[in-house]
Amino acid sequence: MEPSVKRKRGRQYNASRRKEAAATTRRSIAAAARELFLEKGYVATTMPSIAKAAGVSLDTVYASAGAKPVLFRHLIETAISGADDPIPALQRDYVREIQSELDPVRKIAIYAHAVRLIQTRMAPLFAVLRDAAQSDEDLHQFWADISQRRAANMRLFATDLAASGGLRSDLTIEQAADIIWSMNAPDYFLLLVDQRGWSPEQFESFLADAWTRLLLPDKERTPLPLRERG
């Protein structure tokens, strides 16, 4: 009886170690791929170069991360989620925090903070995706899918603001969603942070202030000081 129990525990331990090792390998591949994509662009980055940078075999890259388009999509999705694996929008912590918050000003502040963190991770990769999408039909479709997904999520956010009494009476939910969608875009972040030298913190403060002024009724429009946000 005891030897059988020990063997079972040993198998569980070995399986756990293999799983941990596989996750470590995937993270190493993802980190190497991200660095190369940002340095060289999508087309010039090859799978053998990713394998070399990650210190693994080419077969390991394909087995762990898939082909180049799959790996690149994974980088985008995990950058959006802020985790090793993609997380659906409604399951992300900041979305749940927004949904449980009653104050529309705080809802906006929470989301502006989340956008700053997401775009710091994702916007540089999105610039690579935008360029690659011009010549790769699959990546073009991926770019369009993300844009549409953002638009749908912004409608949910605008609906949530309206339900809390935090939307101007002269704005429809669709108009509010489009305003948020346009200003949380990776391109918008890159324009102000990369090209105009804003800090990510300045960008967050600007978003919270601008959305508060643009979207909320007069009585709700006093924005929170930056130090109180997230």
N, C-alpha and C positions, 0 to 999 in steps of 0.2 A: 504493500500500500504506500509506504513512505517513498520508495524509489520512484513510483509512478507519479506521485505528487511533485517530487523534485524535478522529474523530467518535464512535467507540464509547466512548472514555473520557469524552468530553463528555456523552454520553447517560447513562452510568453516574453521573457526577458530578451531573447535573441530577436524576436519579431519587433519588439519595441525599439531595440537598438538599430535594426535595419531601417525601420520607418524614420527614425531620427536622422540616420545617416543620409537617407534619400532626400529628406527635407532640406538638410544642410547643402547637399549637392545642388538641388533646385535653386536654392537661394544664391549659391555661388554663380551658377549659370545666369540667373536673372541679373545679378549685379554686374557681371562682366558684359552681358548683352546690352544693358542699359548704358553703360559707359561708352561702348563702341558705337551704338546707335546715335548717341548724342554727339560723339566726336566725328564720326564719318558719314552719318546719314544711313537711311535704310538700305539703299541699293548697294552701297560700297561695303557694308558690313556683311561678312560671309559667315556661314556656320563654322567652318574650320577656324576662323579667327576667334569666334566666341569660345570654341572648345579650348583653344590654346590659352586664351586669357583666363578662363575658368580653371585651367589645370586638369582637364578631364579629356577623355577620348571623344571623338566626333559621335560615335555610336551612343555614348552616354548622354550627350546633348539631345539627340533625337529621342532617345528613350525617356528622358526625364522631362523635356520641355516641348517636344514636337518640332515640326518644321518651322522655318523662320517666320512666316506669317502668324502661326499659332503662338510662338514665343513672343512676338511683338504685341499681339493682342493681349496676351497675359500681362505684359508690362503695363500697358495702358489701364487695364481693368484693376490691377492691384494698386496702381498709383491713385486711381479714383477712390478705391476702398481704403487705402492706407493699411493694408494687411498682406500677408503672404499669399492669400487666396482671395478671389473676388467675393464681395459681400453685396447681396441685393440691397438696393437703396433703402427700402423700408426697414431693413434690419440693422442699419448703421446707427451707432450711438447718438450722433448729433440729430438724426431725423427723429428718433424717439424723444430726445430732449425737446426738440421744437414742438412736437405734437403734444407733449405734456405741459408745455409752458402756456400760461394764459395771457401774458402781456405781449401784444404784437411787437412792441419795441424790442423786447428781449428775444422774441422769435427771430427778428431780423439780425440782431447782434450775434446770436448763436450761429445763424447761417452764414453771415459774413466771415466769422471766424473759421468755420468749416471750409468755406471757399478758399480762403487764404492758404490753409494747410493743403487742400487738394491741389490747387494750382501750383504751389511751390513744388510739389512732386510731379504733377502731370503735365503742366503747360510746356516745359521743354520737350518732352516726348511727343506732345500733340503737334508741335511745330514740325517734328520729323515726319509724323503721320500725314500732316497736311501736304508736305512736299511730295512724299511718296505716293499719295493718293492721286496725284496728277497723272501718273503713268501706270498705276497698278489698279485694275478694276476692283479686285477684292478689297483692297485697302480703301478705295474710294467709297465702296458700299459700307465698310466699317465706320469710316468717318461720318457718313450720312446717318448711319444707325445711331451713333453716339449723339449726334446733334438732335435727332428726333427724340431720343430717350431723355436728353436734358430738357427738351421742350415739354415733354409729358410730365416730368418731375416738377418743373417749375409751375405747371398748372396746379398740381397738387399743393405746392407751397402757397400759391396765391389763393387757392380755395381755403386753405387752413387760415391764412391771414384774414380773409373775408369772414370766416366763421367766428373769429375772435373779435369782430368789430373793428379790424385794423386795416380796412381798405377804403380809399376815398370813394364817395358815392358817384363821382363822374368817371370812374375807371371800371371797366369790365374785368372779370377774372382773366380773360384772354389777353387783354392789354397789359395788365399787371404782370402776367406770366412772361409775355414777350419782353417787357422792360428788364425783368430779372434775368431772363435767358440771355439777352444781349450783353449784359454787364458782368455776368459770371463766366463768360466765354474765355477760353485759354488765350485767344488773341488779345483780348482786352487787358488781361493780366500782363502779358508780354509787352504790350505797348507801354504801359505805365511803369512796370518794374524793370524790364530789360532795357527798353529804349529811352525812357525818361528818368531812370535812376531812382524811382520810388522804392522804399523798403516794403517788404510784404506787410509789415505792420501798418504802414501808411495806407496801403491798398485796402486792408481790412477796415480801417477806420473810415476811409472814404466811402466804401460800399455801404457800411452800416448807416452812415450819415445821409448819403444820397438816397438810398432806398427808403429811409425813414421820411425824408422830405418829399420824395416823389410819390410814395404809395399810401401813406397814412393820412387820416383826417387831421385837421389843424390841432385838435386837442391832444393828439397822440404824437406830435411831431418833434418833441424835445428828445434828441438822441442821447443815448447813454455816453458818459465819458469813456474814453478808450480803456482806462484802467479797470472798468467794471465789466468789460466784455470778455466772456469765456476765459 
